[in-house]
């Protein structure tokens, strides 16, 4: 890429959006998925709380929204782990070649 492309662009350093530690053996059903979360931190929700303050009327709905986001992120992480474990030879898949 040429230098002129980057001339007007600001470089934004990478930053962690969220960090979560979970243990899949602590919850085996969708109803107990929340029990798998050992630690969760989201820079998005921390910043929102800081800006709004602690005296917000809709704290229950906000907590529900945060919980849903945690569960979606745990589900995504579990899906990625399971995908990485996938062994096509173990399930008898055949490689297809196309001309």
Secondary structure, 3 states (H helix, E strand, C coil): CCHHHHHCCCCCCCCCCEEEEECHHHCCCHHHHHHHEEEEEEHHHHHHHHHHCCCCCCHHHHHHHHHHHHHHHHHHHHHHHHHHHCCCCCCCCCCCCCC
